[in-house]
Structure formats: C-alpha cells, structure tokens
C-alpha cells in the first residue's frame, strides 16, 4: 500500500505500529468545546475507526484504528469539527484536515468559567494564542492555568501562563476576622498580616494567587479588574534533562506574553539544529546551546512592559540530567 506518511503527519495523523493503520488527532484549544463535537467524533470513530477514542494528555482526541487509505475522507469529516471548535486553519486547507505537525494543542485548566480560584478565562486565552501561532510545524508546547495551583501543569511546558491578580483591599468592608490571613498562611505564602486592625499585604512576597479573595466573607478583598500573568519558560519532560519551567515574567499582560511567544518562533527558525528530525527540537535545548541572552534578544523584540512587570534578568534551570 502506497501511503504518503509525511502528508499524514502534516495533517496531524499518528502513524501507528500496525501497518496501514493510523489515528486522527483532533486539536481542542484549551480543552473547551461544544458537546456536539462529541457526537461527530463518535460518528468518525464508528464509521472509519475501530470504535475507540483516546482522550489525550493534551486535551485532544485521537480516533484510533483508521485505515490510512481513508485519510482524505476522514479529513473532510473533520472540517465541521474544526469549524465548531474554532481551530485556526488556513483558507486553502478547507476539507483537507489539520495543518502543522509540530506545535501541540494548547492546554488549559477549567479557568474562571467554573473554578473560584482561577483568575482568568483560560480557554479564551488558549483559543486566542491558537489563532496567533497556527499553522506551524515547529515544536512548541504551551499551557494556560488559572492560578498558582497550576492544575494544567504549566511549568512542564515551553511556555506556562499562570493567572495572577493584584488583590484590592477595602478597609471599610473589613471586619478583622483574619480569614484571609489564615487562608494565605495555610494555602499560600503568608503574605498578609494584621496591623492596627487593618490587613497589610507584603507586595514583595505576594504571588497574586487570589486566596485572600476566596476566603474573605465580606468582600473586603476583590480581584483587580486588570488581568495579570506569570510567564514560566522552558519546562519539559523527555529523556535527557526533564525539568520545571522557571519564572521569566511576573505581573505581565497577555499581549506581551503572546508577542514573546511569537518572537520565539523567529528565534527557533534561526537557531534550530539542522539535524533536528522533522524540525522538532525542544526550545530549551536550543537556548541551552546558543545562550539565554540570545533568546532574550529575540523574545523581547518590540515588547514594552507594564510599569509593574518584573522581568528576570537571568533564568536558571536544573532538573535531572541523564547525559
């Protein structure tokens, strides 16, 4: 059977260990979708696959057991899903399936649609980033998480976007119950203290998690109207040197974070190893090779930070070293 496996991979198909059989991968930015998509996935799985679907760790679907000779027909069946999920796609690729074999689906926790701890709408930001960076063959992994609990494991990604809030205190509503202090001490970093019957926040210590807001019974603490984010960079799993991402920006805005991610694509285009198979090389390995200063030179091009944004001059990673 003559199957163009390069084309299949370009359409986000997985080439399985069984000859002539593949799995169609469906991207769902932020893991948030209309329930109608589930019925469409079921239809493809039963008509063309083996009836099974894998819910991937990156919040997408893999429809298993599809004969690769049916790839064109399945790609046409995927088009309504692509449109309903609002996945970015070039106009020239309509009814030809997904594009880009590199950049992975952008993950997100449930966000403030549901979770009382989340500081922003994670799925909305995931979809916004998706529109900016797809289609692309370079190997990027991005995750959005609503607060410092990091349910999306954002620190294991090339870019982890962690929601923050600048807590607003209204002393007139405060009854000195100290519920916020107890919450911050037990669930966060202990950045609050009582002075003269008022709560004082240590601005150097506060991580903007919003626990004080969730614990206050009188709404003396509220979230800031302005959204803030922490950008963790170059976390990764893998064989050689798995490690957690480290903070690069604190109290940043989403526009500059998106700009930095897009600038990093240009950095990778310039410095990716010519020997990288299928143009897949973790960004962290490229930075390790060419230097953090060179990465910053590309990443911060055209970026103008908020006055309150903290930019780390140097970032150091450790992790486990196997070679």
N, C-alpha and C positions, 0 to 999 in steps of 0.2 A: 504494500500500500504506500503510495507516494503522498506523504503529508508534509507540508511546509511547517516544521515545528517552530522556526524562527517567527513566522507570521502568527502562529498560535500564541506564543509567549508575548508577542507585541499586543495581542488582544486580551492579555491578562489570563490566558489559559494555563493551567498547570499540566505539564506532561507527566503522566503517572508511570509507575513501574510496570504497568500492563501495556504491552504493545498495542498501539492504535486507540487507546482509551485515554481520555483527558478529563479535566474538571474545569468548569467555567467559574471564574472568580468574579463576584459582584461586589463593587465598592459601595459602601454606605457611609458618607462623611459624617462623623460624629455618632454613628450607630443609631440615628434617629430617622424613622421612616413611617410612611403611611401604611397601615395594616393591609391595604390592598396588594402591596408588593409581595406579601407572604403567599397569597394565592397564585400570583404569577410565577413565583419561584417553584411552588408546588407543581404547577402545570408543566414547566420545563423539565423538572426532575422526573415526573412520571412518564412524559412523552418521549424524552430523549435520554434520560439518565437511568440509574438503577433504583430510583425511588428514594435515595438518601441525600441529605444536605448536611454539610458541615458548617456550623457557626464558628467562624474563625476567631482567633485571638485578636485580630484587628477589626472586629465588628463588621465583617462582611459575610457573604455566603460563598460556599464552594459547592456547586452542583456536581455530584460525582457520577462516574460511570458513563460518560458521554462518548460515543464514537467520534473520533476527530473528523471523520468524513461528513459529519452532521454540523460541523462548526459554523458554516455560513447560515444555515437555517436557525441555529440557536442564537447566533449574533442578531438576527432580525427579531427574534422573540425577546431579546434583551432590551431592545430600543424603548418600549413603553416603561420598563423599569428604570432605565437611565433617565428618562424624562420626568418620571414621577418622583424619583429621589433627587432630581435636580443636580445630577453629577455633571461636572464640566466635560464638554465634548466638542471637538471641532465640527463645524458645519459640514465639512467634506467627509466626515466619517459616519454620517447617519446610516443606521441599519447595518453597520459593519462592526458593531460591538464596541468594546472598550479600547482605548488607546493607552500606550505607555506601559512599559514592562518594569519600570524602575520604582518611582515614588509610590509609597504604600498608602493605603487608606488612612485618613487622618482619624485617630481615635479620640473619644471624649467620654467623660463620665456623664451622668444624667443631667448635671447642671441645675441652674436655679428654676427650670421648669417644674421641678419636683422637690429637689433637696433643699432643706432650710439652711444648710451650711454653705452652699455654693454661692459664690459672689458674682457670677455672670452666666449668660446663656451659652454653654459650651458648644452645643450642636450648631448654633447660629454662627459662631466664630469658625468652627471646623468647616462649614459649608463655604464661608467667605474665603478661607485660605485655599480650599479646594479650587475655587474659581480662579484664584491668582496663580496657582502653581501647576495645574494640569492643563494639557497632557505633558508628560515629561518622562524620559527614560532613566534619569539619574536616581540613585538610591537614597531617598530621604525618608526618615520616619519622624512623624510629628504627633504629639498628643496634647489635648486640652483637658485640664482638670480644674474644677470649680473652686477649690480651696487647698490649703496646705495639707489636708488629709491625703491628698494625691491618690484618690481611688483609681485614676486612669494610669497609674504608674508612669507619670510623665517624665520622671527622672531616669527612665530607662530608654529614652528616645534621643535622637539627634537634637530635637527642639521640644522642650516641655514647657507649656504655657500654663502657669499656675495663678488662679484668680486671687486677687487681694482686694481689700477695702481699707480706706482711711477712716477709721471709726470716728463718728461725730458724737460729741458728748453735750447733753443739755442738762446742766446742773439743776435747773428749775424742776425737772421731772424726776430727779434722783431722790430716793428715799433712804439712801445709805444702807441698803440691805446687804451689800457686798457680794451679791450673787455673781456679778461679773468678775470680781477678784477671785472668788473660789473657782469659777469656771476656767479663767485664764491660768490659774495655778495648776489645776488638775488636768486640763485638756490642751494647754498650750504652753507658753514660755514664761509666764509670770511677769507680764509687762505692766500690771496695774497695781496701784497701792492707794490707801486712803490717807488723805491729809486734810485736816480741818473740815471734816465732814464732806469733802469732795473727793472724787476719784481722779487720780493723776495717772496719765499714761506715759510710760517711758518710750519716747519716739525712736530711740536708738535700738531698743530691744524688740519692739512690736513687729510682728511679721505680717500684720494685716489679715489675719485669718477670719476675723468676724465672730469668734466665740462669745465675746462680750455682748454683741448684738443679740445673739440667740438666747443668752441667759438672762438678759435684763427684763424684769416683769413690767416695767413702766415705760419702756421705750425711751429711756434716758440715753441709751446708746442706739444709734442708727447707722446704716451703711452710707458711705459717701455716694452722692449721685454720680460722680466721676468713677469710671471703671479703671482699676489698676491691675497690673500683671507682673509676675516674676517670670523671667525667661531663664530656664535651665538649659544648658547646652551640652551636647556630645556624650550623653549617656548611651550605653549599648550593652547588648548581650554578645554572644559569639564565642568562638573557640580560643582566641589568643589572649584577650585582655578585657573581660567584662567589667563594667564599672558604672557607677551612678553619675548622672549629669550634675554639673555644678552651676551655681548662680552666676549669670553674666549681667543681667539687668534686674533691678528691683524698683518697684513703683514706676513701671513703664506703661505706655499706652499701646493699644493694639495696632495702630497704624505703623508705628516704628518697628514693632515686632515683625509684622508682615514684610516690611521693607527689608529688614535684616535677613529674613528667610529667603526672599527673592534675590538679594545680593549674594547670598551664599551659593546659589545655583551658578552664578557667574564665577565665583571662586573655584568651585568644583570643576566647572568646564575648563578652567585654565590649568588646574593642578592635578586632576585625576590621573592615576597611573595609566600609561598606555597599555599596560599588561592586564588591567582590570577586566575580568571576564564580563561580557555583556554590559560594560560601563557601570558595574556595581562595585563600589568601594565605600566603606563607611567614612563619613566626613571626618570623624575623629581621627582616623588613621592618616588622612591627608594632612590634617592640622599637626599631628604628631611629626609628620615628615617635613613640612615646609615652615612650621612655626606659627604660634598663636598671633604674633604681631602682624604677619602677612594676612591671616584670616581676618583680623580686626580691620585692616586697611580696606579690604573688600566689603566686609559686612556692614561697616558704619558709613559707607559712602552715601552722601545725601541725607543722612539721619540728623535730625535736630531734636534733642531730648527735651522733655518737660523739666522745669527747674528742680522738681523733686526726685527725678530719676537718678538712681545710683548705678553707675557703670563700673564694673570691676576692671581695674587696670590689667590684672593678671588673673588667669584661671588655672588652677592646678587639679589634675585628676590622679587618682591612684588606681584602686581596683586590683583584681587578681591578675598576675602575669604568668602565662604558660609558655611564653617564648620571648 
